[in-house]
Amino acid sequence: MNPAAISAIIKPALISLPETASAESGGSFADLLSEATNRLSEVQNHADQELRSLLAGESVDLHRVLLAGEQAGLASQLMMSVRNKVVDAYQEIMRMQV
């Protein structure tokens, strides 16, 4: 393997904050979650495409397939953690007495 190719690997952004949903621009939390969900779907679709290419016998680097699978898994775990925190916050608000 070429050492120069290793340095060309770019740090992946699993779920990045969209520019339009930042606090300064007045984006809503719902927009932020919608964008994150769409990004998760893209990451999972990319992992599926990489795996299908490998299984079809196309010339695909195995490490790219494994990285795409790990990215999809980490993105799913991140979304589940966010979902759990949102549900916990909602339940805490519902327990508050007014």
C-alpha positions as CSV (number, residue, x, y, z in Angstrom):
1,M,0.0,0.0,0.0
2,N,1.2,3.4,-0.9
3,P,2.0,5.6,2.3
4,A,0.9,8.7,0.4
5,A,-2.6,7.1,0.0
6,I,-2.9,6.7,3.7
7,S,-2.3,10.4,4.3
8,A,-5.0,11.2,1.8
9,I,-7.7,9.7,4.0
10,I,-10.1,12.5,5.1
11,K,-11.7,12.5,8.5
12,P,-15.3,11.6,7.9
13,A,-18.1,13.7,9.2
14,L,-20.7,11.2,10.4
15,I,-23.4,13.7,11.2
16,S,-22.4,17.3,10.9
17,L,-24.4,20.3,11.8
18,P,-26.0,22.0,8.8
19,E,-25.1,25.6,8.2
20,T,-28.8,26.6,8.0
21,A,-29.8,25.2,11.4
22,S,-27.2,27.1,13.5
23,A,-28.3,29.2,16.5
24,E,-27.3,32.4,14.7
25,S,-29.6,31.8,11.7
26,G,-32.6,30.9,13.8
27,G,-32.9,27.3,12.6
28,S,-35.2,25.1,14.7
29,F,-34.4,21.9,16.5
30,A,-36.7,20.0,14.3
31,D,-34.7,21.2,11.2
32,L,-31.5,20.0,12.9
33,L,-33.0,16.6,13.6
34,S,-34.4,16.3,10.1
35,E,-31.0,17.1,8.6
36,A,-29.2,14.6,10.9
37,T,-31.7,11.9,10.0
38,N,-31.2,12.6,6.3
39,R,-27.4,12.5,6.8
40,L,-27.7,9.2,8.6
41,S,-29.7,7.8,5.8
42,E,-27.0,8.9,3.3
43,V,-24.3,7.2,5.4
44,Q,-26.2,4.0,5.6
45,N,-27.0,4.0,1.9
46,H,-23.3,4.5,1.1
47,A,-22.3,1.6,3.3
48,D,-24.9,-0.6,1.6
49,Q,-23.6,0.4,-1.8
50,E,-20.0,-0.4,-0.8
51,L,-21.0,-3.8,0.5
52,R,-23.1,-4.6,-2.6
53,S,-20.2,-3.7,-4.8
54,L,-17.9,-6.0,-2.8
55,L,-20.4,-8.8,-2.9
56,A,-20.9,-8.4,-6.7
57,G,-17.2,-9.0,-7.2
58,E,-16.3,-5.4,-8.3
59,S,-12.9,-4.0,-7.6
60,V,-13.5,-2.4,-4.2
61,D,-11.0,-1.9,-1.4
62,L,-12.0,-4.0,1.6
63,H,-10.9,-1.3,4.0
64,R,-13.3,1.2,2.4
65,V,-16.2,-1.2,2.8
66,L,-15.3,-1.8,6.5
67,L,-14.9,2.0,7.1
68,A,-18.3,2.7,5.5
69,G,-19.9,0.0,7.7
70,E,-18.3,1.4,10.8
71,Q,-19.4,4.9,9.9
72,A,-23.0,3.7,9.5
73,G,-22.9,1.9,12.8
74,L,-21.4,4.9,14.7
75,A,-23.9,7.2,13.1
76,S,-26.8,4.9,14.1
77,Q,-25.5,4.8,17.7
78,L,-25.1,8.5,17.8
79,M,-28.7,9.0,16.6
80,M,-30.0,6.5,19.2
81,S,-28.1,8.4,21.9
82,V,-29.6,11.7,20.9
83,R,-33.1,10.1,20.7
84,N,-32.7,8.7,24.2
85,K,-31.6,12.0,25.6
86,V,-34.5,13.8,24.0
87,V,-37.0,11.3,25.4
88,D,-35.4,11.6,28.8
89,A,-35.6,15.4,28.7
90,Y,-39.3,15.2,27.6
91,Q,-40.1,12.8,30.5
92,E,-38.3,15.1,32.9
93,I,-40.3,18.1,31.7
94,M,-43.5,16.1,32.0
95,R,-42.7,15.3,35.7
96,M,-42.3,19.0,36.5
97,Q,-45.0,20.5,38.6
98,V,-46.4,23.8,37.4
